[in-house]
């Protein structure tokens, strides 16, 4: 097999359109039916669903209170649009930063989940996000753990990373497989 990885000069939302196009090409080439992507306000997920021909899109949002107590960043109109376009919205605790982050914030010490997140960031924030949302989708029963999915990640807003991943449940983290990297920022 010979596949190419595309590298962006720098991370960020300016790479979103090209990332989505690359994912579409891989989905068509490999016949992959599932795309998992992160979305904060819902804009990236709506963009993906309106412009491209993905088979099954799972849009993973932040939990309520992620940035500000009691605030849901996913805009209601975008949630409605995602669902109207056939996408599934998953709102769940971050697999690599839930209670462990509370321990860090309160006691100023890191837990294993955040150490794992920092380790994944050695390939960029987008790769950490991709792995994390693959775990979250598997934990929610939205993807199988014996089938690969195209998973998108981003740095801040938008999308700048994509990988072919065989998801795993969080409690079986080391069964997750990053099959290939479709695109990612070179500098991060």
VOGU-3710 file (C-alpha; in Angstrom, 3 decimals, decimal comma):
1> xxxxxxxxxx> 0,000/0,000/0,000  1,197/3,467/-0,797  -0,566/6,439/0,724  0,569/10,023/1,070  0,398/12,262/4,114  -0,252/15,951/3,496  1,518/18,433/5,766  0,221/21,944/6,440  2,733/24,732/7,129  1,046/25,615/10,396
11> xxxxxxxxxx> -1,960/24,535/12,459  -5,332/26,215/12,460  -8,762/26,644/10,928  -7,389/27,847/7,591  -6,721/24,147/6,869  -10,318/23,023/7,390  -11,486/22,922/3,777  -8,423/21,044/2,577  -8,607/18,617/5,521  -12,230/17,819/4,686
21> xxxxxxxxxx> -11,350/17,306/1,017  -8,503/14,945/1,939  -10,823/12,964/4,225  -13,409/12,758/1,437  -10,779/11,399/-0,973  -9,738/8,733/1,541  -13,352/7,830/2,304  -14,014/7,351/-1,403  -10,758/5,459/-1,991  -11,128/3,060/0,947
31> xxxxxxxxxx> -14,900/2,839/1,174  -14,823/3,999/4,784  -18,308/4,714/6,045  -17,668/6,586/9,301  -16,159/10,021/9,924  -15,695/11,333/13,455  -14,944/15,014/13,887  -14,716/17,530/16,703  -16,951/20,557/16,783  -17,112/23,342/19,318
41> xxxxxxxxxx> -19,834/25,653/18,028  -21,008/23,171/15,365  -19,601/25,153/12,457  -17,050/22,545/11,340  -19,597/19,729/11,459  -22,200/21,697/9,510  -19,534/22,621/6,951  -18,532/18,967/6,545  -22,113/17,744/6,215  -23,185/20,453/3,740
51> xxxxxxxxxx> -20,192/20,336/1,429  -19,012/16,766/1,342  -20,467/13,314/0,844  -19,578/11,526/4,070  -21,510/8,387/4,927  -21,927/8,567/8,711  -20,726/11,676/10,538  -20,330/11,790/14,298  -19,798/15,334/15,567  -18,196/15,373/19,020
61> xxxxxxxxxx> -18,879/18,522/21,035  -17,510/19,843/24,300  -19,400/19,081/27,483  -21,552/21,774/29,000  -19,304/23,915/31,195  -16,080/23,002/29,390  -14,906/26,614/29,172  -17,495/28,459/31,263  -19,753/26,904/33,925  -23,226/26,003/32,633
71> xxxxxxxxxx> -22,489/27,124/29,054  -22,858/24,779/26,084  -20,641/25,997/23,224  -22,481/23,966/20,576  -24,980/26,440/19,166  -28,551/25,101/19,156  -29,085/26,077/15,514  -25,940/24,161/14,507  -27,002/21,087/16,510  -30,351/21,162/14,677
81> xxxxxxxxxx> -28,622/21,562/11,308  -26,185/18,695/11,997  -29,050/16,386/12,920  -31,181/17,548/9,957  -28,282/16,721/7,631  -28,074/13,187/9,071  -25,178/13,673/11,469  -25,020/12,413/15,036  -24,004/14,737/17,870  -22,051/13,262/20,771
91> xxxxxxxxxx> -21,588/15,346/23,898  -19,527/13,486/26,466  -16,771/14,002/28,993  -13,326/14,228/27,407  -11,673/10,825/27,495  -8,278/12,367/28,322  -9,182/15,165/30,695  -12,230/14,630/32,860  -11,798/14,010/36,546  -8,023/14,018/36,079
101> xxxxxxxxxx> -8,218/17,660/35,020  -10,205/18,458/38,169  -7,411/16,866/40,240  -4,814/18,986/38,413  -6,825/22,170/38,839  -7,469/21,551/42,542  -4,281/19,823/43,693  -1,796/21,044/41,071  -0,725/17,553/40,068  -1,193/15,657/36,818
111> xxxxxxxxxx> -3,072/12,397/36,431  -2,361/9,679/33,860  -5,078/10,786/31,415  -3,536/14,239/31,009  -0,029/12,785/30,759  -1,312/10,628/27,901  -2,851/13,727/26,288  0,465/15,570/26,466  2,204/12,547/24,953  -0,226/12,507/22,022
121> xxxxxxxxxx> 0,393/16,237/21,498  3,941/15,344/20,434  2,244/14,764/17,072  0,194/17,960/17,432  -2,983/19,034/19,197  -5,097/17,723/16,329  -3,776/14,171/16,755  -4,585/14,273/20,469  -8,112/15,419/19,616  -8,538/12,704/16,968
131> xxxxxxxxxx> -7,520/9,920/19,341  -9,654/11,322/22,152  -12,852/11,629/20,119  -12,351/8,134/18,677  -12,321/6,849/22,270  -15,392/8,906/23,145  -17,356/7,671/20,103  -16,486/4,066/20,967  -17,486/4,575/24,605  -20,851/5,947/23,441
141> xxxxxxxxxx> -21,412/2,912/21,206  -21,501/5,060/18,059  -18,605/3,226/16,381  -17,390/-0,320/16,477  -13,948/-1,132/17,823  -13,253/-3,699/15,096  -13,752/-1,287/12,180  -11,617/1,668/11,115  -12,966/5,216/11,005  -11,661/8,429/9,512
151> xxxxxxxxxx> -11,117/10,766/12,437  -10,515/14,500/12,199  -8,823/16,703/14,776  -8,022/20,346/15,067  -5,923/22,916/16,844  -8,291/25,398/18,436  -11,047/25,842/15,864  -11,543/24,087/12,549  -9,739/20,997/11,314  -6,063/20,485/10,507
161> xxxxxxxxxx> -5,432/16,807/11,237  -6,958/13,557/10,018  -6,090/9,922/10,634  -7,441/6,470/9,922  -8,047/5,014/13,383  -9,384/1,765/14,713  -11,216/3,049/17,807  -11,138/1,451/21,236  -13,050/1,990/24,434  -11,218/4,273/26,846
171> xxxxxxxxxx> -10,671/1,455/29,340  -8,998/-0,494/26,495  -6,984/2,517/25,282  -3,996/0,474/24,154  -6,151/-1,471/21,678  -6,646/1,750/19,659  -4,680/1,742/16,408  -3,625/4,774/14,400  -3,528/3,121/10,979  -2,375/6,120/9,017
181> xxxxxxxx> -2,049/9,874/9,097  -3,847/11,641/6,244  -2,795/15,187/7,116  -1,384/17,246/9,962  0,501/20,476/10,588  4,278/20,294/10,121  4,918/23,093/12,601  2,922/23,183/15,815
//
